[in-house]
Amino acid sequence: MLHAVCSGLLFACTELFLGMENSLSQRHAQALTVELLPNFCDVRVIFMMILVLELLALVLSMAIPSTQHEFWNYLAFISMMLQWLGLINAALLCSSRGWLNHLPRRKNIVYSFCLMMLVSLGFSLILLELKQWMQLDAETSPLGEHFLVRIMLISAAIYALVLRFFYIQQQWKLNLNAHSEAEIQALRARIRPHFLFNSMNTIASLIGLMPDKAEKAVEDLSDLFRASLREKNSHSLGEELELTRSYLNIEALRLGERLTVDWNVDNSLKDTEIPALSLQPLAENAIYHGIEPLAGGGCIKISAQSRHQSLLLTVTNPLAPEPAQGRQHGNQMAQQNIRRRLALLYGEDAAFVTNETKTDYTVTLKIPLSNQL
């Protein structure tokens, strides 16, 4: 009975492996969404907008022929006008952000442009009313001639350039996300065929002698493929550790006493969100490049600790005196994939560091705890 069950599970794993690429391709075909407008509710975005508007006010003031005294007057007036326009537009776009970002791209651009032009029109009309109320003439008024026409033309040019910039930035993000998503799916689908068939052979050899271990190995193998087919791009550190343990348990059946694992994990960090498949591929590389080439095997050290508001994930494996032929460049795909994903998710707050000595090879992932996924 157990033999039949395990054989059926092995067959299912084989079918799962062969159908994995098609399944991943179908999920990857789903549309990736990136918002056209930035989040104007974010203080950092507002701060950058204020700096840019002040720089623009300085440029516009310098373009007007004037004396030193007139220059400071022009700068003060243009700065006041641009900052008020910018802050009112930011407040309007912040309040209507959800509605605008659900619109098709072209409608989003058109409606955003019209909203900002209405702000400029309303603000200009208010200034003209103030001019009449204060009874300012052509010499004392800072508005000058044809103020409404000039401010609307300048606003139209600036808003068109800003929206064009946001559009190009959105296209860049879409391309970057698509590239990153493709790399993630490639990493998920990259469980090496030799590992699958070695695992199947190991399980088959254990069915008659140690059926309990064979059944546990089938469960671990199922966990690995289930994680590979999962749509989530992130999960908790605890889930990643369990996935890595499942992989190492399977390899321990094949390698026996040649493989030992030293775990050093801070259990308080297990709920920390990390990119999916960021630790298991490193353990796979440690087996493939560190343990297998050594006749006597060795110990893999896996650590998860917090340092300076960051999670440090470390995998260390022994090195053979001379790299086995065909293995020296085999671990670059997974490492480059993880490095790019960390850079995309966390920017300069994350790090991927490798350190090689004569006897050991260490990979360290730094993930900020204050900027979770």
C-alpha positions, 0 to 999 in steps of 0.5 A, spaced: 500 500 500 505 504 501 509 503 495 503 504 491 502 511 494 509 513 494 509 511 487 503 515 485 506 521 489 513 520 485 509 520 478 505 526 480 511 530 482 514 528 475 508 531 472 508 537 476 515 538 474 514 537 467 508 542 467 511 547 471 513 552 465 506 552 462 503 554 469 508 559 470 508 562 463 500 563 464 501 566 471 506 571 468 501 573 462 497 577 467 498 584 467 503 588 471 500 594 474 504 601 476 501 607 478 502 613 473 502 618 478 506 618 484 503 618 491 502 626 493 500 624 500 507 622 501 511 627 505 517 625 501 514 627 494 511 633 497 518 635 499 522 634 492 516 637 489 517 644 493 525 643 491 523 642 484 518 648 484 523 653 488 529 651 483 524 653 477 522 659 480 529 661 481 530 660 473 524 664 471 526 669 475 533 670 472 530 669 465 527 676 467 531 682 465 531 686 472 535 690 477 538 686 484 532 689 487 527 687 482 530 680 482 528 679 489 521 681 488 520 677 482 523 671 485 519 672 491 512 673 487 514 667 482 516 662 488 509 664 492 505 663 486 509 656 484 509 653 491 501 655 492 500 652 485 504 646 487 501 645 493 494 645 491 495 641 485 498 636 490 492 636 495 487 635 489 491 629 486 492 626 493 485 626 494 483 623 487 489 619 487 485 612 487 480 614 482 485 617 477 489 610 478 484 606 476 483 610 469 486 607 463 492 611 462 490 616 456 484 618 460 489 618 467 493 623 463 488 627 460 484 628 466 490 629 470 492 635 465 485 638 466 485 638 473 491 641 474 489 647 468 483 648 472 487 649 479 492 654 475 485 658 472 482 658 479 488 661 482 490 666 476 482 668 477 483 669 484 490 673 483 486 678 478 480 679 483 486 681 488 489 686 484 482 689 482 480 689 490 487 692 492 486 697 486 493 696 483 495 699 477 500 697 471 506 699 475 505 697 482 502 690 480 506 684 479 502 681 475 504 685 468 500 685 462 496 679 459 497 675 466 492 670 465 494 668 458 501 667 460 500 663 466 496 658 463 501 657 457 506 656 462 502 652 466 500 648 460 507 647 458 510 645 465 504 640 466 505 637 459 512 636 461 511 633 468 506 628 465 510 626 460 516 625 465 511 621 469 509 617 463 516 615 461 517 613 468 511 608 469 514 605 462 520 604 465 517 601 472 513 596 467 519 594 464 523 593 470 517 589 474 516 585 468 524 583 467 524 582 475 518 578 475 521 574 469 527 572 473 523 570 479 519 565 475 525 563 472 528 562 479 522 558 481 522 554 475 530 552 476 530 546 481 535 542 477 532 536 473 538 532 477 536 534 484 529 531 482 531 525 479 536 524 484 530 525 490 526 520 486 531 515 486 533 516 493 525 515 495 524 509 491 530 506 494 527 507 501 520 505 500 522 498 502 527 499 507 525 505 511 517 507 508 517 512 514 523 516 511 520 515 504 513 518 506 517 524 509 521 525 503 515 525 498 512 530 503 518 535 503 519 534 495 511 536 495 513 542 499 518 544 495 514 544 488 508 547 492 513 553 494 515 554 486 508 554 484 506 559 489 504 566 486 506 570 492 513 574 491 514 574 498 513 570 505 515 570 512 522 568 514 519 562 518 516 559 511 523 560 507 526 556 513 521 551 513 522 550 505 530 550 506 529 545 511 525 541 506 530 541 501 536 539 506 532 533 509 531 531 502 539 532 500 541 529 507 537 522 505 542 522 499 548 525 502 547 521 509 553 523 514 557 527 508 552 533 510 551 536 516 547 543 518 548 548 523 542 553 524 543 559 528 536 563 527 533 568 531 526 566 532 523 573 534 525 574 526 520 569 523 515 573 522 519 578 518 517 578 510 522 577 505 523 575 498 520 568 496 526 563 494 531 567 497 534 562 502 533 555 499 537 557 492 543 559 496 542 552 500 542 549 494 548 552 491 552 550 498 550 543 496 552 543 489 558 547 490 561 546 497 558 539 499 558 534 493 565 536 491 568 534 497 569 526 499 568 527 506 562 532 505 562 538 510 557 542 514 553 548 512 552 554 516 545 558 516 544 564 520 538 569 521 540 575 525 538 582 526 544 587 526 542 595 526 535 594 524 537 589 518 536 582 517 542 578 516 541 572 512 548 568 512 549 561 508 556 558 509 559 552 505 566 549 505 570 549 499 574 544 495 581 545 494 580 545 486 573 546 484 570 541 480 569 541 472 563 545 470 561 547 477 565 554 477 560 558 474 554 554 476 551 559 482 551 565 478 544 565 476 541 564 482 545 569 486 544 575 480 537 574 481 537 575 488 541 581 488 537 584 483 530 582 486 533 585 493 535 592 489 529 592 486 525 591 492 529 595 497 534 599 493 540 601 497 538 599 504 539 592 502 545 588 500 548 582 497 555 580 499 559 574 498 566 572 501 570 567 499 576 564 503 581 558 502 576 554 506 569 557 506 564 561 501 559 565 505 553 569 502 550 574 506 543 578 505 542 584 508 534 586 508 532 592 512 527 591 518 524 598 517 522 597 510 518 591 509 515 588 503 
